[in-house]
Amino acid sequence: TPRRRSRRGAMCSRGVWQMRKLLIKYCDYGGSSAGVRDWIQTQLIPFGKANPHLEIIASRSPGRHPHVQARYLADGDKSLSLKNLSYKQVSMRIQFLRDARPVRLSKWDKPFRTTPSVQGEWKLGQQLGNEHRVIRVGAN
């Protein structure tokens, strides 16, 4: 039988929830905040009860487009716009932030190639000359 991943395991690392704080900013009268206002009126309390480890702050920003900002334990912040989203889309974005963990990209310590190519440096627009041969092994 296929193994099921637990819901809790997908949202935390080594049993520790990574998201600590959720900040939702919206406008009371702006049309782009309608979906956020609907989500706050209907789903904020159930979402908070389902996620007691989160500190959830909903604040008004008059005349501004809505956005949500998540603060994580070790990886910093992540922000997403909620502009002109429906009630369900806002719910999906907030669930995405809760389930995600923004891992920072790390640079490679050294370049991919440390030695020059045996065939020489390639230049844009370079074409093979007539002097090259194709060698086929095992063809008689």
Backbone as CSV, one residue per row, in Angstrom:
resi,resn,N_x,N_y,N_z,CA_x,CA_y,CA_z,C_x,C_y,C_z
1,THR,0.843,-1.183,0.000,0.000,0.000,0.000,0.883,1.240,0.000
2,PRO,0.497,2.281,-0.722,1.304,3.506,-0.727,1.268,4.191,0.630
3,ARG,2.412,4.727,0.998,2.508,5.426,2.276,1.924,6.811,2.167
4,ARG,1.153,7.203,3.149,0.570,8.540,3.160,1.449,9.460,3.964
5,ARG,1.614,10.663,3.436,2.321,11.684,4.209,1.350,12.339,5.156
6,SER,1.767,12.524,6.368,0.870,13.173,7.318,0.767,14.658,6.978
7,ARG,-0.353,15.245,7.289,-0.540,16.668,7.018,0.467,17.499,7.786
8,ARG,0.753,17.098,8.997,1.649,17.879,9.824,3.085,17.819,9.303
9,GLY,3.479,16.696,8.757,4.844,16.533,8.270,5.169,17.405,7.073
10,ALA,4.162,17.763,6.289,4.406,18.576,5.103,4.609,20.040,5.454
11,MET,4.199,20.458,6.649,4.221,21.872,6.984,5.258,22.229,8.027
12,CYS,5.977,21.243,8.514,6.962,21.535,9.537,8.242,20.772,9.229
13,SER,9.314,21.219,9.787,10.600,20.592,9.577,11.066,19.992,10.898
14,ARG,11.222,18.677,10.897,11.642,17.943,12.096,10.707,18.177,13.277
15,GLY,9.431,18.282,12.991,8.438,18.449,14.043,8.292,19.866,14.567
16,VAL,8.995,20.822,13.987,8.924,22.210,14.434,8.281,23.035,13.319
17,TRP,7.198,23.718,13.666,6.539,24.576,12.695,7.467,25.721,12.327
18,GLN,7.598,26.002,11.038,8.524,27.027,10.576,7.901,28.417,10.549
19,MET,6.618,28.518,10.278,5.976,29.828,10.209,5.587,30.267,11.614
20,ARG,5.960,31.492,11.963,5.698,32.012,13.299,4.643,33.109,13.328
21,LYS,4.615,33.938,12.291,3.751,35.121,12.309,3.145,35.341,10.932
22,LEU,1.879,35.740,10.913,1.178,36.032,9.676,0.574,37.422,9.802
23,LEU,0.966,38.338,8.912,0.494,39.715,8.937,-0.311,39.967,7.666
24,ILE,-1.599,40.288,7.841,-2.488,40.541,6.706,-2.846,42.022,6.722
25,LYS,-2.549,42.715,5.628,-2.884,44.135,5.498,-3.905,44.295,4.389
26,TYR,-4.942,45.082,4.672,-6.030,45.262,3.716,-6.655,46.638,3.904
27,CYS,-7.508,47.011,2.948,-8.223,48.287,2.993,-9.696,48.014,3.291
28,ASP,-10.326,48.865,4.105,-11.725,48.676,4.484,-12.706,48.920,3.343
29,TYR,-12.348,49.774,2.396,-13.312,50.153,1.376,-12.828,49.885,-0.048
30,GLY,-11.584,49.506,-0.246,-11.051,49.281,-1.585,-11.597,48.020,-2.227
31,GLY,-11.844,48.067,-3.517,-12.373,46.913,-4.238,-11.384,45.769,-4.338
32,SER,-10.089,46.082,-4.341,-9.091,45.028,-4.457,-8.961,44.224,-3.170
33,SER,-9.547,44.714,-2.081,-9.477,44.014,-0.795,-10.752,43.233,-0.475
34,ALA,-11.693,43.129,-1.407,-12.982,42.484,-1.116,-12.808,41.022,-0.709
35,GLY,-11.982,40.278,-1.422,-11.766,38.873,-1.091,-11.095,38.696,0.267
36,VAL,-10.180,39.612,0.591,-9.492,39.555,1.889,-10.481,39.850,3.020
37,ARG,-11.336,40.843,2.824,-12.332,41.159,3.851,-13.283,39.987,4.078
38,ASP,-13.703,39.315,2.989,-14.566,38.136,3.125,-13.855,37.025,3.893
39,TRP,-12.588,36.805,3.574,-11.826,35.748,4.252,-11.670,36.064,5.737
40,ILE,-11.403,37.311,6.058,-11.234,37.697,7.461,-12.532,37.509,8.238
41,GLN,-13.662,37.887,7.637,-14.949,37.775,8.338,-15.366,36.330,8.568
42,THR,-15.019,35.436,7.635,-15.516,34.067,7.743,-14.470,33.048,8.193
43,GLN,-13.222,33.217,7.812,-12.242,32.161,8.026,-11.107,32.492,8.981
44,LEU,-10.985,33.714,9.425,-9.853,34.071,10.283,-9.893,33.319,11.614
45,ILE,-11.038,33.268,12.255,-11.160,32.585,13.554,-10.923,31.078,13.408
46,PRO,-11.571,30.384,12.448,-11.288,28.955,12.297,-9.826,28.672,11.933
47,PHE,-9.237,29.525,11.096,-7.829,29.337,10.733,-6.937,29.514,11.954
48,GLY,-7.232,30.487,12.787,-6.450,30.710,14.003,-6.572,29.567,14.987
49,LYS,-7.783,29.007,15.119,-7.964,27.860,16.018,-7.264,26.616,15.497
50,ALA,-7.220,26.449,14.181,-6.551,25.292,13.582,-5.035,25.416,13.629
51,ASN,-4.524,26.633,13.786,-3.078,26.881,13.802,-2.709,27.694,15.037
52,PRO,-2.739,27.076,16.228,-2.471,27.835,17.448,-1.021,28.287,17.587
53,HIS,-0.117,27.726,16.797,1.295,28.115,16.862,1.569,29.453,16.177
54,LEU,0.602,29.959,15.395,0.785,31.193,14.635,0.300,32.415,15.398
55,GLU,1.037,33.490,15.246,0.555,34.798,15.687,-0.015,35.473,14.446
56,ILE,-1.310,35.740,14.441,-1.992,36.294,13.267,-2.392,37.730,13.566
57,ILE,-1.971,38.641,12.697,-2.290,40.056,12.844,-2.960,40.524,11.559
58,ALA,-4.159,41.088,11.676,-4.862,41.681,10.544,-4.938,43.179,10.796
59,SER,-4.338,43.960,9.919,-4.339,45.408,10.115,-4.844,46.108,8.864
60,ARG,-5.423,47.278,9.084,-5.951,48.072,7.977,-4.871,48.990,7.437
61,SER,-4.833,49.078,6.110,-3.954,50.017,5.415,-4.814,50.779,4.423
62,PRO,-5.397,51.911,4.822,-6.315,52.635,3.936,-5.644,53.072,2.638
63,GLY,-6.328,52.820,1.539,-5.853,53.249,0.228,-4.729,52.400,-0.335
64,ARG,-4.444,51.277,0.256,-3.369,50.395,-0.216,-3.950,49.065,-0.681
65,HIS,-3.253,48.409,-1.587,-3.660,47.078,-2.025,-3.338,46.071,-0.919
66,PRO,-4.122,45.003,-0.830,-3.894,44.028,0.240,-2.685,43.140,-0.043
67,HIS,-2.015,42.743,1.009,-0.935,41.765,0.898,-0.799,41.034,2.220
68,VAL,-0.127,39.904,2.166,0.099,39.093,3.352,1.603,38.874,3.478
69,GLN,2.086,38.935,4.701,3.505,38.742,4.967,3.645,37.654,6.026
70,ALA,4.488,36.685,5.754,4.725,35.587,6.686,6.150,35.675,7.204
71,ARG,6.301,35.469,8.498,7.624,35.458,9.114,7.921,34.032,9.564
72,TYR,9.084,33.531,9.162,9.456,32.155,9.441,10.545,32.103,10.510
73,LEU,10.705,30.943,11.092,11.604,30.752,12.212,13.046,31.093,11.850
74,ALA,13.577,30.516,10.801,14.983,30.716,10.492,15.234,31.381,9.150
75,ASP,14.239,31.400,8.274,14.486,31.818,6.898,14.025,33.223,6.565
76,GLY,13.522,33.967,7.515,13.140,35.348,7.238,11.686,35.493,6.848
77,ASP,11.402,36.470,5.988,10.036,36.830,5.617,9.731,36.455,4.177
78,LYS,8.429,36.318,3.897,7.960,36.119,2.538,6.642,36.868,2.398
79,SER,6.496,37.672,1.339,5.283,38.455,1.110,4.617,38.036,-0.187
80,LEU,3.286,38.048,-0.178,2.513,37.775,-1.380,1.413,38.823,-1.506
81,SER,1.129,39.218,-2.724,0.057,40.170,-2.972,-1.284,39.446,-2.963
82,LEU,-2.296,40.102,-2.437,-3.655,39.567,-2.430,-4.587,40.446,-3.257
83,LYS,-4.024,41.239,-4.132,-4.776,42.213,-4.912,-5.760,41.521,-5.855
84,ASN,-7.035,41.919,-5.759,-8.122,41.446,-6.634,-8.326,39.937,-6.604
85,LEU,-7.997,39.290,-5.501,-8.206,37.847,-5.407,-9.564,37.558,-4.781
86,SER,-10.131,36.427,-5.147,-11.402,36.016,-4.568,-11.162,35.401,-3.188
87,TYR,-12.241,35.108,-2.518,-12.196,34.505,-1.184,-11.397,33.196,-1.190
88,LYS,-11.649,32.335,-2.186,-10.955,31.046,-2.263,-9.483,31.223,-2.610
89,GLN,-9.171,32.166,-3.484,-7.784,32.411,-3.851,-6.987,32.948,-2.663
90,VAL,-7.591,33.803,-1.846,-6.936,34.309,-0.645,-6.654,33.150,0.301
91,SER,-7.623,32.266,0.461,-7.446,31.101,1.322,-6.300,30.220,0.821
92,MET,-6.225,30.018,-0.489,-5.153,29.199,-1.062,-3.785,29.848,-0.854
93,ARG,-3.691,31.175,-1.017,-2.414,31.864,-0.819,-1.944,31.759,0.627
94,ILE,-2.868,31.906,1.573,-2.499,31.834,2.982,-2.094,30.410,3.357
95,GLN,-2.805,29.417,2.808,-2.410,28.022,3.043,-1.038,27.748,2.442
96,PHE,-0.765,28.325,1.272,0.547,28.151,0.637,1.653,28.698,1.532
97,LEU,1.431,29.883,2.079,2.445,30.461,2.961,2.636,29.615,4.220
98,ARG,1.542,29.092,4.746,1.646,28.271,5.947,2.426,26.990,5.651
99,ASP,2.217,26.420,4.478,2.859,25.160,4.126,4.272,25.339,3.591
100,ALA,4.616,26.546,3.170,5.904,26.776,2.523,6.979,27.127,3.538
101,ARG,8.188,27.048,3.050,9.334,27.495,3.831,10.293,28.156,2.842
102,PRO,10.461,29.461,2.916,11.313,30.116,1.917,12.779,29.809,2.159
103,VAL,13.320,28.916,1.376,14.724,28.547,1.503,15.526,29.459,0.602
104,ARG,16.496,30.112,1.165,17.326,31.025,0.382,18.249,30.235,-0.529
105,LEU,18.462,30.773,-1.730,19.365,30.134,-2.674,20.795,30.438,-2.275
106,SER,21.642,29.451,-2.379,23.044,29.667,-2.042,23.884,29.611,-3.314
107,LYS,24.902,30.441,-3.373,25.781,30.472,-4.524,26.767,29.314,-4.461
108,TRP,27.229,28.910,-5.610,28.266,27.894,-5.657,29.557,28.545,-5.173
109,ASP,30.380,27.785,-4.522,31.634,28.319,-4.018,32.629,28.622,-5.132
110,LYS,32.630,27.824,-6.163,33.562,28.036,-7.265,32.821,27.893,-8.581
111,PRO,33.390,28.364,-9.666,32.732,28.227,-10.965,32.556,26.754,-11.328
112,PHE,31.641,26.507,-12.256,31.342,25.135,-12.650,32.572,24.464,-13.236
113,ARG,33.267,25.130,-14.109,34.489,24.571,-14.715,35.704,25.305,-14.168
114,THR,36.672,24.543,-13.738,37.898,25.149,-13.243,39.031,25.042,-14.251
115,THR,38.891,24.167,-15.240,39.927,24.030,-16.264,39.342,24.419,-17.612
116,PRO,40.152,24.958,-18.513,39.630,25.324,-19.834,39.291,24.078,-20.649
117,SER,38.430,24.241,-21.635,38.016,23.137,-22.483,39.159,22.699,-23.382
118,VAL,39.236,21.404,-23.655,40.263,20.858,-24.539,40.030,21.324,-25.967
119,GLN,38.783,21.517,-26.333,38.450,21.898,-27.700,38.620,23.391,-27.958
120,GLY,38.894,24.160,-26.945,39.054,25.597,-27.115,37.799,26.332,-26.691
121,GLU,37.918,27.663,-26.637,36.807,28.484,-26.198,35.762,28.596,-27.296
122,TRP,34.491,28.469,-26.927,33.405,28.586,-27.879,32.958,30.027,-27.949
123,LYS,32.684,30.507,-29.152,32.231,31.876,-29.347,30.878,31.864,-30.024
124,LEU,30.052,32.859,-29.740,28.727,32.956,-30.320,28.826,33.062,-31.831
125,GLY,28.063,32.269,-32.548,28.069,32.295,-34.003,29.141,31.410,-34.622
126,GLN,29.884,30.706,-33.811,30.960,29.854,-34.314,30.369,28.632,-35.011
127,GLN,30.923,28.286,-36.172,30.450,27.129,-36.922,31.610,26.173,-37.146
128,LEU,31.263,24.919,-37.298,32.294,23.921,-37.560,32.821,24.088,-38.978
129,GLY,34.114,23.890,-39.115,34.715,23.964,-40.437,34.535,22.653,-41.177
130,ASN,34.990,22.595,-42.432,34.874,21.380,-43.235,35.883,20.323,-42.811
131,GLU,36.912,20.701,-42.040,37.986,19.776,-41.728,37.656,18.783,-40.619
132,HIS,36.495,18.866,-39.988,36.208,17.926,-38.912,35.720,16.590,-39.485
133,ARG,36.026,15.536,-38.720,35.637,14.199,-39.149,34.711,13.593,-38.106
134,VAL,33.832,12.694,-38.571,32.959,11.962,-37.661,33.481,10.555,-37.581
135,ILE,33.772,10.108,-36.362,34.300,8.766,-36.156,33.192,7.922,-35.545
136,ARG,32.910,6.800,-36.196,31.885,5.901,-35.685,32.564,4.611,-35.263
137,VAL,32.293,4.206,-34.065,32.886,2.985,-33.533,31.935,1.835,-33.815
138,GLY,32.480,0.735,-34.321,31.690,-0.471,-34.549,30.967,-0.466,-35.865
139,ALA,31.096,0.536,-36.675,30.433,0.565,-37.988,31.396,0.044,-39.026
140,ASN,31.017,-1.002,-39.760,31.896,-1.579,-40.809,31.308,-1.391,-42.167
